[in-house]
Amino acid sequence: MHATLPLLAISSFPALQRRSVETLQVNLGYRCNQSCLHCHVNAGPQRKEEMTAETIDAVLAFVDASPEVKVLDLTGGAPELNPHFRWLVIAGRQRGLRVIDRCNLTILEEPGQEDLADFLAAHRVEVVASLPCYLEENVDRQRGKGTFDGSIRGLQTLNALGYAAPGSGLVLNLVFNPQGPTLPPPQAPLAAAYRQHLGDQFGIAFNDLFTLSNMPIQRFGSMLISRGQFNSYMQLLRDAHRDDNLEQVMCRKLLSIDWQGYLHDCDFNQQLGLPLGTPGRRRLHISEVTAAALDGCPIRVADHCYGCTAGQGSSCGGALADEVAAAPSCGA
């Protein structure tokens, strides 16, 4: 269904090495209640892959043996659709971890998830919510008709529970992705535009906005190929590369775990079938290592890595560097 993406040739991207693992990003499966155009995982309602209870046990054993790990970052698909999601959240919080749920917001209204927002608040889970624009037309074009309204209701539900309220300790961050093959606009002025529009129109508050580059892989990459834009987008990323972003790229301190428990340097490498370690060697499983054993290991790089170092840079925590410009529209 999706075109083969020409990303795995020898790359000129600079060599990188791992530092101490601070964040364990766990992909709980590819099933999702949405099928977004920018999705680098190619998630959707028909996907069946999901992490088992046995693999989650191995993840928790890794955490117990790795005191360096401070953050448990749960992603998917819609991670909440994994039947063991809540158990993993509780286990992570019991271990004193900062637990992040990468939430698409509309999941809060899915059958069987009506109490999800209350659960997240009760366990003080940090919510990182995808909202690729503050305008209805742009969100529905990228994520499906009616998605914007559902996302707004989800944000209002979280706000009503105390998320983003001063002093509540309940963190709600939003995520922006460009509509097409362009770099994200500067993060700070776009956050101000989001804050004003969402506050004025819907009474919504949030803590931070993270701007992420679209990765030229999976569904988004296939769309670029079908439109004849793949090569030009890759050239845009290469031309905008900044060496100073290399110090802060997320793969230095993050370890990505796929739904089967195998290790990758990042979620993007996971989707490209690039396991952690030397090319050609067998894949490492979470049950076989500790965080300390990975210190100093080389990071697998390829041309898609320019997506993380182009312009202001891009990571799961947003931009890596400051850029100052007039407040842009999220349709830019």
Buried (B, 14 or more C-beta within 10 A) or exposed (E): EEEEBEBBEEBEBEEBEBBBBBBBBBBBBBBBBBBBBBBBBBBBEEBEBBBBEEBBBBBBEBBEEBEBBBBBBBBBBBBBBBEBBBEBBBBBBEEEBBBBBBBBBBBBBBEEBEEBBEBBBEBBBBBBBBBBBBBBEBBBBBBBEEBBEBBBBBBBBBBEBBBBBEEEEBBBBBBBBBBBBEBBBBBBBBBEBBBEBBEEEBEBBBBBBBBBBBBBBBBBBBBBBEEEBBEEBBEBBBEBBEEEBBEBBBBBBBBBBBBBBBBBBBBBBBBBEBBBBEEEEEBBBBEEBBBEEBEEBEBBBBBBBBBBBBBBBBBBBBBBBEBEEEBEEBBE
